[in-house]
Amino acid sequence: MSSSPGPEKTALITGASSGIGYELSRLLAQHGFNLVLVARSAERLAEIARELATAHSIKAEVVALDLSQPEAASQLFAEVKRRGVMVDVLVNNAGFGDLCRYADSDWENQRQMIQLNVVTLAQLTRVFLAEMIQRKSGKILNVGSTGSFAPVPNMAVYAASKAFVLSFSEALSAELQGTGVTVTALCPGVTKTNFFKRAKSEKMLLRRLNQMEARDVARIGYRAMVRGKPRVVSGWFNKIMIASMRLAPRGAVLWVSKRVMQP
Ligand SMILES: NC(=O)c1ccc[n+]([C@@H]2O[C@H](COP(=O)([O-])OP(=O)(O)OC[C@H]3O[C@@H](n4cnc5c(N)ncnc54)[C@H](OP(=O)(O)O)[C@@H]3O)[C@@H](O)[C@H]2O)c1
């Protein structure tokens, strides 16, 4: 797939109402994709759909849905079919974290995180992948994290969920070689979005060290997806951090990340 999709190609983006998902939606619109924008905030999605449709002469539609509910992926797929939309690019971006000791955590919040970050992502990939393989064409971009590469104390479930995203995406990208379908994991580090507010981690030390703009992270992810790369880490700071984590003993990585990730 070239950077310009040709006529009537559609991208579905989860978590399109803010942050990295909004910026990815903007980029896809700029490159001529029609959009299906998914998140819970119906009004914000409708505003974005109007803005992008007008600015880039594309069609943009909205599905307001809570993707942390067990039946959400099936509902979304059914709704997309009902509207007669064929999805050429699937962006599994919606996700959230929660900075807290696991023993003190709200289980319902942790369950929703696993459902959204892992189960819905895997199920959406499964249902849309089948059609893409049949058409011998399609791209999937799954948003992981630098937390995909190591355990993170005080964000244990979040980092484990993002380890799933990376492992799952890389394995799929190998499985799919020769099918015309590619899967890419985008692993951002700290990025200026609403993520930290929702994760109750606005004062976190790591956040003060290095923050990327959501627009730059989206551009890096988009480019890697178009090239069909199995994974991409955003920014030189995050690349160096991950290379160091790989060289250091696991115990040292845990020691440092426990100190950086204080609730
Ligand atoms: N910001 C960072 O530093 C950072 C670092 C590494 C990875 N990431 C990952 O990047 C992705 C995007 O996050 P962001 O940083 O752009 O944060 P964000 O601004 O909070 O955006 C999160 C998006 O996900 C949607 N979302 C959250 N819960 C949802 C639910 N239950 N159902 C449907 N949509 C839901 C939100 O929309 P509604 O609230 O309208 O539902 C919003 O559009 C996430 O997967 C996150 O884990 C972020």
The ligand as an SDF file (V2000), in Angstrom:
LIG
                    3D

 48 52  0  0  0  0  0  0  0  0999 V2000
    0.7030    8.9080   26.1940 N   0  0  0  0  0  0  0  0  0  0  0  0
    1.6920    8.0860   26.4500 C   0  0  0  0  0  0  0  0  0  0  0  0
    2.6900    8.4660   27.1000 O   0  0  0  0  0  0  0  0  0  0  0  0
    1.6660    6.6660   25.9390 C   0  0  0  0  0  0  0  0  0  0  0  0
    2.8370    5.9030   26.0320 C   0  0  0  0  0  0  0  0  0  0  0  0
    2.8410    4.6010   25.5590 C   0  0  0  0  0  0  0  0  0  0  0  0
    1.6980    4.0600   25.0010 C   0  0  0  0  0  0  0  0  0  0  0  0
    0.5640    4.8040   24.9230 N   0  0  0  0  0  0  0  0  0  0  0  0
   -0.6400    4.1810   24.3450 C   0  0  0  0  0  0  0  0  0  0  0  0
   -1.1410    5.0040   23.3210 O   0  0  0  0  0  0  0  0  0  0  0  0
   -2.5210    4.6940   23.1240 C   0  0  0  0  0  0  0  0  0  0  0  0
   -3.2930    5.9950   22.9860 C   0  0  0  0  0  0  0  0  0  0  0  0
   -3.2660    6.6870   24.2210 O   0  0  0  0  0  0  0  0  0  0  0  0
   -3.0100    8.2640   24.3300 P   0  0  0  0  0  0  0  0  0  0  0  0
   -1.6900    8.4580   24.9240 O   0  0  0  0  0  0  0  0  0  0  0  0
   -3.3080    8.9050   23.0430 O   0  0  0  0  0  0  0  0  0  0  0  0
   -4.0700    8.6310   25.4690 O   0  0  0  0  0  0  0  0  0  0  0  0
   -5.4570    9.3660   25.4330 P   0  0  0  0  0  0  0  0  0  0  0  0
   -5.3030   10.7620   24.9480 O   0  0  0  0  0  0  0  0  0  0  0  0
   -6.0210    9.1420   26.8100 O   0  0  0  0  0  0  0  0  0  0  0  0
   -6.3130    8.5580   24.3590 O   0  0  0  0  0  0  0  0  0  0  0  0
   -6.9040    7.3200   24.6540 C   0  0  0  0  0  0  0  0  0  0  0  0
   -7.9770    7.0420   23.6370 C   0  0  0  0  0  0  0  0  0  0  0  0
   -8.5630    5.7620   23.9220 O   0  0  0  0  0  0  0  0  0  0  0  0
   -9.9740    5.9300   24.0450 C   0  0  0  0  0  0  0  0  0  0  0  0
  -10.5100    5.0080   25.0360 N   0  0  0  0  0  0  0  0  0  0  0  0
  -10.1480    4.8910   26.3200 C   0  0  0  0  0  0  0  0  0  0  0  0
  -10.9310    3.9930   26.9420 N   0  0  0  0  0  0  0  0  0  0  0  0
  -11.8070    3.5410   26.0000 C   0  0  0  0  0  0  0  0  0  0  0  0
  -12.8580    2.6010   26.0230 C   0  0  0  0  0  0  0  0  0  0  0  0
  -13.1930    1.9480   27.1440 N   0  0  0  0  0  0  0  0  0  0  0  0
  -13.5540    2.3740   24.8940 N   0  0  0  0  0  0  0  0  0  0  0  0
  -13.2430    3.0440   23.7600 C   0  0  0  0  0  0  0  0  0  0  0  0
  -12.2350    3.9410   23.6690 N   0  0  0  0  0  0  0  0  0  0  0  0
  -11.5340    4.1730   24.7860 C   0  0  0  0  0  0  0  0  0  0  0  0
  -10.1720    7.3740   24.4970 C   0  0  0  0  0  0  0  0  0  0  0  0
  -11.4520    7.8580   24.1100 O   0  0  0  0  0  0  0  0  0  0  0  0
  -12.7230    8.0310   25.0620 P   0  0  0  0  0  0  0  0  0  0  0  0
  -12.2390    8.4910   26.3910 O   0  0  0  0  0  0  0  0  0  0  0  0
  -13.5330    9.0190   24.3070 O   0  0  0  0  0  0  0  0  0  0  0  0
  -13.3600    6.6710   25.1000 O   0  0  0  0  0  0  0  0  0  0  0  0
   -9.0990    8.0730   23.6850 C   0  0  0  0  0  0  0  0  0  0  0  0
   -9.5610    8.3290   22.3820 O   0  0  0  0  0  0  0  0  0  0  0  0
   -2.9460    3.8150   24.3060 C   0  0  0  0  0  0  0  0  0  0  0  0
   -3.0240    2.4720   23.8970 O   0  0  0  0  0  0  0  0  0  0  0  0
   -1.8090    4.0100   25.2960 C   0  0  0  0  0  0  0  0  0  0  0  0
   -1.6560    2.8950   26.1420 O   0  0  0  0  0  0  0  0  0  0  0  0
    0.5160    6.0990   25.3840 C   0  0  0  0  0  0  0  0  0  0  0  0
  1  2  1  0
  2  3  2  0
  2  4  1  0
  4  5  1  0
  4 48  2  0
  5  6  2  0
  6  7  1  0
  7  8  2  0
  8  9  1  0
  8 48  1  0
  9 10  1  0
  9 46  1  0
 10 11  1  0
 11 12  1  0
 11 44  1  0
 12 13  1  0
 13 14  1  0
 14 15  2  0
 14 16  1  0
 14 17  1  0
 17 18  1  0
 18 19  2  0
 18 20  1  0
 18 21  1  0
 21 22  1  0
 22 23  1  0
 23 24  1  0
 23 42  1  0
 24 25  1  0
 25 26  1  0
 25 36  1  0
 26 27  1  0
 26 35  1  0
 27 28  2  0
 28 29  1  0
 29 30  1  0
 29 35  2  0
 30 31  1  0
 30 32  2  0
 32 33  1  0
 33 34  2  0
 34 35  1  0
 36 37  1  0
 36 42  1  0
 37 38  1  0
 38 39  2  0
 38 40  1  0
 38 41  1  0
 42 43  1  0
 44 45  1  0
 44 46  1  0
 46 47  1  0
M  CHG  2   8   1  16  -1
M  END
$$$$
